[in-house]
């Protein structure tokens, strides 16, 4: 029973932090030598990027909290790497495709203050575009990448042709109103196992960021946006599902501080209840959808993953990728 609980929790954590087990190893044989790893010196940093080639208008992959290109040799995340590579390789038939690697990842520079803040990441992306003479581009990404897209769209709209979110994501995961919730989210971040001990430093700044249009009801963004979402499997419910599988010894997370926190949480039923009540009361999902509709208007294309036919969520997400790709290819960014 303990093994089963560990397995279920582990899968929940993988899904919660953006890892989709929806592709098969056959993809590896279908897409070979998809990109070249290159380096470029921008005005801000020495940046690594993956060059997928192609022709036409620029498509830039905006990295989320994970470095998909760095997961090729990681068995835990390899399927994610294959899916990422397949999407951008297919896109290169229609676009000139780039995938810059954030500061602190891969061979990109590690130094700098607040390097994981959304605003600073956005400036690094703009500097990358300037160096490669990319006036504007279609942005594509997942997990917390919409935050970077939105920051650029609100402050530099002429640099964005369209925004495509490639999996159900939340640009505003959860408002943090007290230290109990901040601690819970802080230690949950260690579930992103590829980030190691850096996980909170990378993940927490995204919780604190909020685009202007979320609270400014007069803000309008005249840029096409494709936004997939799931009411049954959003990040809020995945966080709560974690509480169902707590154990006396939560060995699924290697960080000692996180393990101690979850061990204590396992024994504190009152704290668990407070977390559950807080999440249910403050679930921002509907407010997010309302804000997107208000700001983007007819430029917004919503896709409810739950409405896609499929026996399970993995099938739904796979078909969702196909729908997303159809939308991406239909964009006429020259208009």
Helices and strands as residue ranges (DSSP letters): H 2-16, H 26-30, E 36-41, E 46-53, E 58-62, G 68-71, H 78-91, E 96-100, H 118-131, E 137-141, H 145-155, G 157-159, E 160-165, H 179-188, G 189-191, G 193-198, H 199-208, H 212-215, E 224-229, H 235-243, H 256-267, H 269-282, H 285-296, G 297-299, E 300-304, G 305-307, H 313-330
